[in-house]
Amino acid sequence: MDIPYAVEARRDTGLTNGKIGIWLFLASEVMLFGALFASYILIRTGSPSWPRGDTILSVPMATFNTLVLISSSVTMVMAWASLMRHRFETFRMYMGATILLGLVFLVVKYFEYSEHIHAGEVPSHSNFLAIYYTLTGLHMLHVAGGMAVNAYFWGPGAKLWKTNPEWFTNRVEHSGLFWHFVDLVWIFLFPTLYLL
Amino acid sequence: MSDQAVVVPAHGAHEVHHHEDELGFWRKYVFSVDHKVIGIQYGVTGLLFLFFGFSLMMLMRWQLAYPGSALPTLGKLIGEARMPGGTIVPEFYNELGAMHGTIMVFLGVVPLAVGGFGNFVLPLQIGAPDMAFPKLNMASYWFFFLGGVTMLASFTAPGGAAQSGWTSYTPLSVIAGQGQTWWLVGMIFLITSSLLGAVNFITTTIQLRAKGLTFMRFPFFVWAQFVTAFLLLLAFPPLEAAGVMQLMDRIAGTSFFLPSGLVVSGQVIHNAGGGNPLLWQHLFWFLAHPEVYVLILPAMGIVAEVIANNTRKPLWGYRTMVYSVIFLGFMSFIVWAHHMFMTGMGTAMAAFFQTTTMIISIPSVAILTSLIISLWGGSIRFNTPMLFALAFLPMFGIGGLTGLPLGLNVADIPLHDTYYVIAHFHYVVAPGTIFALFAGIYYWFPKATGRKMNEMLGLIHFAGSFVCMNVIFMPMFLVGLAGVSRRLFDGGATYAFSQPVLHLNVVSSWGAWILALFQLPFIFNFFWSIWKGEQTDDNPWQATTLEWAAPSPPPHGNFLVVPEVHRGPYEYSVTGAARDFVPQSEA
């Protein structure tokens, strides 16, 4: 049985099912991170003292990671644009780059985490570190999730390109929307945690 | 997103079709992607959990009616740790209370109302072949199932299941036993399930409407489910965030919800401190108030369908009802702190939240009034679904009206921690929502099985349940107004001021136990009718909405002919029409 509007857009809404689905999912993600940011504000404003992020965290590492994620957003767009131009090999290259940049981000994050943990700066140490680990940890899970989906489209999922290129392109676009969202969360996290 | 939807060459298409006919038992009934099977799975699981949650309450009612006395026979079965010699220990009572609330709300009513009726009825009512994402739909059920299993398994955790109430207020829940961690993990499964469901419902409603089915031609049930899905989508994530933070507090030793210098059992606990216990309450009620409307909106949707059908009249004020339900959904996000007047919030905050609370009562009253006026001048058919739907109106009315004093800061403070609150929200959810759900089961049973449930047994079920529900909850208003706290393990027996109302605890308890007996005709009727019920045609209630244009039971893919919609949802008794109903699909 075929589900209508999985591939072509419905005339009156101008959208495919997947496009609506991913935006709804992102709306709920906004509420998830929004609640955590709100909690951060409440806990910070309620505490007698709060450290500046750069006195504890490494701003250079985070700046580097910000550049990495922004670049990965660019390669993600290029991957999708390649599919729109029916250049599958170029798609593979850009998608591969997106996944690798995600990996670089996680590796840098790993070094940051292990440095803090070796210095005894664990989540229970202070509420600053508690919210730092919770927010960045949850963000890292999102990065890993996005990488898994992208890796699927880079590898086994790419079979769909041969049978239904339009649908495959849509799926990559949706995965891209999620990836940009993950990038955007970091753009908020970076100043909030490291600079303020 | 099913793989069947892949465009394949003609030869392949034949194979796909062949494969579909040959679905084995597991793919057809257990790991099915068919919205109707998933709806029934959700519904039956929800009913089982409702019964289990009710059983926990029946145990609590023993302790409340006869505090400290041994429960004959059954008490021995629970075990020495929880009921030594057959008497309930306080920790077990707390376990029962927390899990009764959690199970009834998250594993009983919502799965039945949204997962069950939403899944089964909504795609049929909009003329869709299935949900927009059938595989996500299946995943949604199985995440729910995992959440349910985790909650049940938590009873075996060291120290028992969660004991901090269904609200899991901090800091109590942070320092509670291991069962609380299981509760949090279970909730994360349930939140994932509801997220997948909500995305699916909204997308399906927007995209898979039949040709000609504009939004203002939706049956009210579809509107109710549509708004409900938005509430689930946007209100649950903050609780997930809160759940993650509580897990961090419990496992990683952080202090999100633990203030500095917290003293537990006479000892200052060692933690970083600086946390805010009220933060949990805010995040919890940010979900849990919209959740109240998740409990009630699908019920209103069911009642609207049943009333329109059995009065043989269009709903009075359909447009008003639609605008009200949208406004209700929006407002439900900004009233949450009326659950927290007791925390001593500032008057400015309290003034804001009591104002929004009074405003939100307006659309609720508009919907209820429209439903009541819809009865006016109708030639009402008093069948079982209609009886339950009719009973919903005054029951929800009592629940709603007794809520008004609770929405006002000054009146709330003396009432909030008493049995008055228990009576209030149970009137909304138990004889309110659950009656509507029963109405839905009797009403759509012929669609799911091709057979009607027995009317006589239905009547006994209805009459008994109606009387017992009121016997249980009406006395609680009096107990609450007398000032008896709702959190006492002995129902107030140790306090002098509660002595004059203590006998009412016994009345409520007997009401609950007899209510259980009156569910037996329903359980028997349900199974008996699946195989032996009176066979019906596709449209036994002579209804107008699209689900009745499909065969009973509908095959995978639902409709034999792709339906088209030509009119509004409730064209009953139209002047000049050949019959007293004109189906939406009729040209």
Interface residues (C-beta under 8 A of the other chain):
Chain A: M1 D2 I3 P4 Y5 A6 V7 R10 T13 L15 N17 G18 I20 G21 L24 F25 A27 S28 E29 M31 L32 F33 G34 A35 L36 S39 L42 I43 G46 S47 V122 P123 S124 H125 S126 N127 A130 I131 Y133 T134 L138 L160 T163 N164 W167
Chain B: M1 S2 Q4 A5 V6 V7 V8 E20 P129 D130 A132 F133 P134 L195 A198 V199 N200 I202 T203 I206 Q207 L208 L233 L234 A235 F236 P237 P238 E240 A241 A242 V244 M245 M248 A252 G253 T254 S255 F256 N271 A272 G274 G275 N276 L279 H282 L283 F286 H556 G557
